[in-house]
Amino acid sequence: MKTWHVWDFPETIYFSFNENFRKEFFDSLFKKFGGIRPAGRFFGISQMAIKQYAWGYSVKNKMKHPQSIPISFLKKSMSLLNGDINEKIEDNIILIKAKNRGTPVYNPKLPFQESPAFYRVVAHMIGDGSAPGRKVPYYANTCRELINQFRDDLNIFGEVRTYDGKLTVPIISFPKVITDILSYILDVKFSYPDRIPKQIFNASEECKSAFLRALFDDEGCSSKGIVIGMKGDNLISELKKLLETIGIKINNLFNSNGGMVSLSINSKSIELFKDKVGFSHPSKIKNLNFAISRKYRKMRTRSIDELNGQILSVLKNKPCATIEIANIIQLTLGHTLRYLKLLEKENKVTRDGFKNRFLWSIVKV
């Protein structure tokens, strides 16, 4: 299992020790150099700066302010201290934070370790996440189940404060330190991503499945087969390779609207996809199950009159979306839409809404 220690984190990250260990750490450091002044010269900082690290606070306008320590200082000091001190470092870190006023993660769980939850967070940030520049990162989704899952998964990093909000869709914001670290240790981008983490290819099958499920939950579709589309040839090509490592067959990649590149799961692998990847998104689970049940329907051919009657029977109870009708009568989405349009021409059904969100209903006489 791959692990990343605090000294593997980017130098832009800051941390704080608990009070007792901070004293032990700096007493050992100052003893090594024979004083505070020579220690400051070695680290290239002022005597006051290193004192503030040792105190755990700075003073401004006669008020104390918490003073964190940069990771760069820790990396430089580790070769100078004995193994006993170094072995206790991660157990005594009480917070990590991004530079300046970033919200900390308290009692971080160090070192960071590979796990399904770890890779779900990464995949969701590649999918529907955003972490631009100095702004607070967030994950956006209309599905409440996915938002809640993301919130729970963040707890693998420590005590994480999250905030619910809304742009055009619901979002959950969280400390920037998490995406700064993940982006650095995995060498990926969460704004305009162009690749998936190379580490995922050597991870366990459970981790691969969690990563793939999160991406398909965000970017996948199960209404016209199992399809996922993302921007960038490289991103979708690497995703294809990852799916193939767990035995799932892929159809040829194809270009879709808006510069998107898409792949679809081969029909022979749909059941394997369900077993090894699947969805957490409720409606996508439902559509996947219907897609599999359609493969095994006993009646393979039906007359036009019979299909029209089944469609009208479904709409007798309530207005429905095309995919809902297709699932109930066990017909592909494309064929269902074709028969609905024929009924529309005959003025037997009508639709209300726009694009892919319209509902069909029976024309009232």
Secondary structure, 3 states (H helix, E strand, C coil): CCEECHHHCCCCCEEEECHHHHHHHHHHHHHHHCCHHHHHHHHCCCHHHHHHHHHCEEEECCEEEECCEEHHHHHHHHHHCCHHHHHCCHHHEEEEECCCCCCCEECCCCCEECCHHHHHHHHHHHHCEECCCCCCCEEECCCHHHHHHHHHHHHHHCECCCEEEECCCEEEECCHHHHHHHHHHHCCCCCCCCCCCHHHHHCCHHHHHHHHHHHHHHHEECCCCCEEEEECHHHHHHHHHHHHHCCCCECCCEECHHHEEEEEECHHHHHHHHHHCCCCCHHHHHHHHHHHHHHCCCCCCCCHHHHHHHHHHHHCCCCECHHHHHHHHCCCHHHHHHHHHHHHHCCCEEEECCHHHCEEEECCC
